Amino acid sequence: MFTIKQASKLTGVPEATLRTWERRYSVVAPERTEAGYRIYGSEAIAAIAAMRKLVDAGWSPAEAAKAVREGTVPTAGPELPPLQGGLRLPDGQGNAATYMEQFLAAATRMDIGGIERSLDRGFSLGSFEHVVDAWLFPTLIALGEGWARGEIDVAGEHLASHAVLRRLSAAFDAAGSRSRGPAVVVGLPPGSHHELGALAFGTAIRRRGHDVLYLGANVPSTSWEAAVLGHTARAVVLSVVTAADRPSAAATAQTLLALHPDLLIASGGGFGGSLARGTHTLPMSIADAANELDALLP
């Protein structure tokens, strides 16, 4: 599921326009969280992208919405030119939502070549940080949803996830070791295994000149202590992906604070929050989190 901000980035449709299309034309009916925030599924994203193509082609919003609702959107021809603006390849072919669908379809078929090609296209849509926030993470959420619904076999989900892991590892290596910046240790607490977000964040701050020691998944507390000492770290960032990860992350943070009172300890991920008094919570966006850590480590 995607927030309205993510839906806007994926489709290139401003948030205000999304609300107008929902209210005036009923082109989508997003679900709501308990707090009242809109959330959009992959079908809603596809509907919005289809409506935007029609509007860009010169259709009135009312006509475009009617075609989307009735399932009569033309799939090709001069009346439906390529999507203009938004996230796209330099040659003007395709868009973020299309590459998401290609990635999911390839995962369903267990087609590693198709997965790699969709990743090539996705990572050509902009800067590393922008692609991760606006395309890769929403795509991975959709991958998990497809697995949960039984549409994508666990083998396909693992194949796709490992392809992403390889791509992020290559990006991390390409960022190079820039030891002139502050030393930062990044990883996951004991028992936590979902490392894609942590690796993406480690890559983003390495690109900004930080000296990053990336530990990976399921790191024992004693190993965190050894890494801080061995790397003379000024900061530690724990990725907390699930609610089940919070107790071990909090225990690790508390131990490190007791041993190193001056160490900056931050958490990120969907269940980061405040792990202990004196810790810092980073934003969900990779770009925003990297910028904030920069500000915390002048």
Secondary structure as a PSIPRED ss2 file (coil, helix, strand):
# PSIPRED VFORMAT (PSIPRED V4.0)

   1 M C   1.000  0.000  0.000
   2 F E   0.000  0.000  1.000
   3 T E   0.000  0.000  1.000
   4 I H   0.000  1.000  0.000
   5 K H   0.000  1.000  0.000
   6 Q H   0.000  1.000  0.000
   7 A H   0.000  1.000  0.000
   8 S H   0.000  1.000  0.000
   9 K H   0.000  1.000  0.000
  10 L H   0.000  1.000  0.000
  11 T H   0.000  1.000  0.000
  12 G C   1.000  0.000  0.000
  13 V C   1.000  0.000  0.000
  14 P C   1.000  0.000  0.000
  15 E H   0.000  1.000  0.000
  16 A H   0.000  1.000  0.000
  17 T H   0.000  1.000  0.000
  18 L H   0.000  1.000  0.000
  19 R H   0.000  1.000  0.000
  20 T H   0.000  1.000  0.000
  21 W H   0.000  1.000  0.000
  22 E H   0.000  1.000  0.000
  23 R H   0.000  1.000  0.000
  24 R H   0.000  1.000  0.000
  25 Y H   0.000  1.000  0.000
  26 S C   1.000  0.000  0.000
  27 V C   1.000  0.000  0.000
  28 V C   1.000  0.000  0.000
  29 A C   1.000  0.000  0.000
  30 P C   1.000  0.000  0.000
  31 E E   0.000  0.000  1.000
  32 R E   0.000  0.000  1.000
  33 T C   1.000  0.000  0.000
  34 E C   1.000  0.000  0.000
  35 A C   1.000  0.000  0.000
  36 G C   1.000  0.000  0.000
  37 Y C   1.000  0.000  0.000
  38 R E   0.000  0.000  1.000
  39 I E   0.000  0.000  1.000
  40 Y E   0.000  0.000  1.000
  41 G C   1.000  0.000  0.000
  42 S H   0.000  1.000  0.000
  43 E H   0.000  1.000  0.000
  44 A H   0.000  1.000  0.000
  45 I H   0.000  1.000  0.000
  46 A H   0.000  1.000  0.000
  47 A H   0.000  1.000  0.000
  48 I H   0.000  1.000  0.000
  49 A H   0.000  1.000  0.000
  50 A H   0.000  1.000  0.000
  51 M H   0.000  1.000  0.000
  52 R H   0.000  1.000  0.000
  53 K H   0.000  1.000  0.000
  54 L H   0.000  1.000  0.000
  55 V H   0.000  1.000  0.000
  56 D H   0.000  1.000  0.000
  57 A C   1.000  0.000  0.000
  58 G C   1.000  0.000  0.000
  59 W C   1.000  0.000  0.000
  60 S C   1.000  0.000  0.000
  61 P H   0.000  1.000  0.000
  62 A H   0.000  1.000  0.000
  63 E H   0.000  1.000  0.000
  64 A H   0.000  1.000  0.000
  65 A H   0.000  1.000  0.000
  66 K H   0.000  1.000  0.000
  67 A H   0.000  1.000  0.000
  68 V H   0.000  1.000  0.000
  69 R H   0.000  1.000  0.000
  70 E H   0.000  1.000  0.000
  71 G C   1.000  0.000  0.000
  72 T C   1.000  0.000  0.000
  73 V C   1.000  0.000  0.000
  74 P C   1.000  0.000  0.000
  75 T C   1.000  0.000  0.000
  76 A C   1.000  0.000  0.000
  77 G C   1.000  0.000  0.000
  78 P C   1.000  0.000  0.000
  79 E C   1.000  0.000  0.000
  80 L C   1.000  0.000  0.000
  81 P C   1.000  0.000  0.000
  82 P C   1.000  0.000  0.000
  83 L C   1.000  0.000  0.000
  84 Q C   1.000  0.000  0.000
  85 G C   1.000  0.000  0.000
  86 G C   1.000  0.000  0.000
  87 L C   1.000  0.000  0.000
  88 R C   1.000  0.000  0.000
  89 L C   1.000  0.000  0.000
  90 P C   1.000  0.000  0.000
  91 D C   1.000  0.000  0.000
  92 G C   1.000  0.000  0.000
  93 Q C   1.000  0.000  0.000
  94 G C   1.000  0.000  0.000
  95 N C   1.000  0.000  0.000
  96 A H   0.000  1.000  0.000
  97 A H   0.000  1.000  0.000
  98 T H   0.000  1.000  0.000
  99 Y H   0.000  1.000  0.000
 100 M H   0.000  1.000  0.000
 101 E H   0.000  1.000  0.000
 102 Q H   0.000  1.000  0.000
 103 F H   0.000  1.000  0.000
 104 L H   0.000  1.000  0.000
 105 A H   0.000  1.000  0.000
 106 A H   0.000  1.000  0.000
 107 A H   0.000  1.000  0.000
 108 T H   0.000  1.000  0.000
 109 R H   0.000  1.000  0.000
 110 M C   1.000  0.000  0.000
 111 D C   1.000  0.000  0.000
 112 I H   0.000  1.000  0.000
 113 G H   0.000  1.000  0.000
 114 G H   0.000  1.000  0.000
 115 I H   0.000  1.000  0.000
 116 E H   0.000  1.000  0.000
 117 R H   0.000  1.000  0.000
 118 S H   0.000  1.000  0.000
 119 L H   0.000  1.000  0.000
 120 D H   0.000  1.000  0.000
 121 R H   0.000  1.000  0.000
 122 G H   0.000  1.000  0.000
 123 F C   1.000  0.000  0.000
 124 S C   1.000  0.000  0.000
 125 L C   1.000  0.000  0.000
 126 G C   1.000  0.000  0.000
 127 S C   1.000  0.000  0.000
 128 F H   0.000  1.000  0.000
 129 E H   0.000  1.000  0.000
 130 H H   0.000  1.000  0.000
 131 V H   0.000  1.000  0.000
 132 V H   0.000  1.000  0.000
 133 D H   0.000  1.000  0.000
 134 A H   0.000  1.000  0.000
 135 W H   0.000  1.000  0.000
 136 L H   0.000  1.000  0.000
 137 F H   0.000  1.000  0.000
 138 P H   0.000  1.000  0.000
 139 T H   0.000  1.000  0.000
 140 L H   0.000  1.000  0.000
 141 I H   0.000  1.000  0.000
 142 A H   0.000  1.000  0.000
 143 L H   0.000  1.000  0.000
 144 G H   0.000  1.000  0.000
 145 E H   0.000  1.000  0.000
 146 G H   0.000  1.000  0.000
 147 W H   0.000  1.000  0.000
 148 A H   0.000  1.000  0.000
 149 R C   1.000  0.000  0.000
 150 G C   1.000  0.000  0.000
 151 E C   1.000  0.000  0.000
 152 I C   1.000  0.000  0.000
 153 D C   1.000  0.000  0.000
 154 V H   0.000  1.000  0.000
 155 A H   0.000  1.000  0.000
 156 G H   0.000  1.000  0.000
 157 E H   0.000  1.000  0.000
 158 H H   0.000  1.000  0.000
 159 L H   0.000  1.000  0.000
 160 A H   0.000  1.000  0.000
 161 S H   0.000  1.000  0.000
 162 H H   0.000  1.000  0.000
 163 A H   0.000  1.000  0.000
 164 V H   0.000  1.000  0.000
 165 L H   0.000  1.000  0.000
 166 R H   0.000  1.000  0.000
 167 R H   0.000  1.000  0.000
 168 L H   0.000  1.000  0.000
 169 S H   0.000  1.000  0.000
 170 A H   0.000  1.000  0.000
 171 A H   0.000  1.000  0.000
 172 F H   0.000  1.000  0.000
 173 D H   0.000  1.000  0.000
 174 A H   0.000  1.000  0.000
 175 A H   0.000  1.000  0.000
 176 G C   1.000  0.000  0.000
 177 S C   1.000  0.000  0.000
 178 R C   1.000  0.000  0.000
 179 S C   1.000  0.000  0.000
 180 R C   1.000  0.000  0.000
 181 G C   1.000  0.000  0.000
 182 P C   1.000  0.000  0.000
 183 A E   0.000  0.000  1.000
 184 V E   0.000  0.000  1.000
 185 V E   0.000  0.000  1.000
 186 V E   0.000  0.000  1.000
 187 G E   0.000  0.000  1.000
 188 L C   1.000  0.000  0.000
 189 P C   1.000  0.000  0.000
 190 P C   1.000  0.000  0.000
 191 G C   1.000  0.000  0.000
 192 S C   1.000  0.000  0.000
 193 H C   1.000  0.000  0.000
 194 H C   1.000  0.000  0.000
 195 E C   1.000  0.000  0.000
 196 L H   0.000  1.000  0.000
 197 G H   0.000  1.000  0.000
 198 A H   0.000  1.000  0.000
 199 L H   0.000  1.000  0.000
 200 A H   0.000  1.000  0.000
 201 F H   0.000  1.000  0.000
 202 G H   0.000  1.000  0.000
 203 T H   0.000  1.000  0.000
 204 A H   0.000  1.000  0.000
 205 I H   0.000  1.000  0.000
 206 R H   0.000  1.000  0.000
 207 R H   0.000  1.000  0.000
 208 R C   1.000  0.000  0.000
 209 G C   1.000  0.000  0.000
 210 H C   1.000  0.000  0.000
 211 D E   0.000  0.000  1.000
 212 V E   0.000  0.000  1.000
 213 L E   0.000  0.000  1.000
 214 Y E   0.000  0.000  1.000
 215 L E   0.000  0.000  1.000
 216 G E   0.000  0.000  1.000
 217 A C   1.000  0.000  0.000
 218 N C   1.000  0.000  0.000
 219 V C   1.000  0.000  0.000
 220 P C   1.000  0.000  0.000
 221 S H   0.000  1.000  0.000
 222 T H   0.000  1.000  0.000
 223 S H   0.000  1.000  0.000
 224 W H   0.000  1.000  0.000
 225 E H   0.000  1.000  0.000
 226 A H   0.000  1.000  0.000
 227 A H   0.000  1.000  0.000
 228 V H   0.000  1.000  0.000
 229 L H   0.000  1.000  0.000
 230 G H   0.000  1.000  0.000
 231 H H   0.000  1.000  0.000
 232 T C   1.000  0.000  0.000
 233 A C   1.000  0.000  0.000
 234 R C   1.000  0.000  0.000
 235 A E   0.000  0.000  1.000
 236 V E   0.000  0.000  1.000
 237 V E   0.000  0.000  1.000
 238 L E   0.000  0.000  1.000
 239 S E   0.000  0.000  1.000
 240 V C   1.000  0.000  0.000
 241 V C   1.000  0.000  0.000
 242 T C   1.000  0.000  0.000
 243 A H   0.000  1.000  0.000
 244 A H   0.000  1.000  0.000
 245 D H   0.000  1.000  0.000
 246 R H   0.000  1.000  0.000
 247 P H   0.000  1.000  0.000
 248 S H   0.000  1.000  0.000
 249 A H   0.000  1.000  0.000
 250 A H   0.000  1.000  0.000
 251 A H   0.000  1.000  0.000
 252 T H   0.000  1.000  0.000
 253 A H   0.000  1.000  0.000
 254 Q H   0.000  1.000  0.000
 255 T H   0.000  1.000  0.000
 256 L H   0.000  1.000  0.000
 257 L H   0.000  1.000  0.000
 258 A H   0.000  1.000  0.000
 259 L H   0.000  1.000  0.000
 260 H C   1.000  0.000  0.000
 261 P C   1.000  0.000  0.000
 262 D C   1.000  0.000  0.000
 263 L C   1.000  0.000  0.000
 264 L E   0.000  0.000  1.000
 265 I E   0.000  0.000  1.000
 266 A E   0.000  0.000  1.000
 267 S E   0.000  0.000  1.000
 268 G E   0.000  0.000  1.000
 269 G C   1.000  0.000  0.000
 270 G C   1.000  0.000  0.000
 271 F C   1.000  0.000  0.000
 272 G C   1.000  0.000  0.000
 273 G C   1.000  0.000  0.000
 274 S C   1.000  0.000  0.000
 275 L C   1.000  0.000  0.000
 276 A C   1.000  0.000  0.000
 277 R C   1.000  0.000  0.000
 278 G C   1.000  0.000  0.000
 279 T C   1.000  0.000  0.000
 280 H E   0.000  0.000  1.000
 281 T E   0.000  0.000  1.000
 282 L C   1.000  0.000  0.000
 283 P C   1.000  0.000  0.000
 284 M C   1.000  0.000  0.000
 285 S C   1.000  0.000  0.000
 286 I H   0.000  1.000  0.000
 287 A H   0.000  1.000  0.000
 288 D H   0.000  1.000  0.000
 289 A H   0.000  1.000  0.000
 290 A H   0.000  1.000  0.000
 291 N H   0.000  1.000  0.000
 292 E H   0.000  1.000  0.000
 293 L H   0.000  1.000  0.000
 294 D H   0.000  1.000  0.000
 295 A H   0.000  1.000  0.000
 296 L H   0.000  1.000  0.000
 297 L C   1.000  0.000  0.000
 298 P C   1.000  0.000  0.000
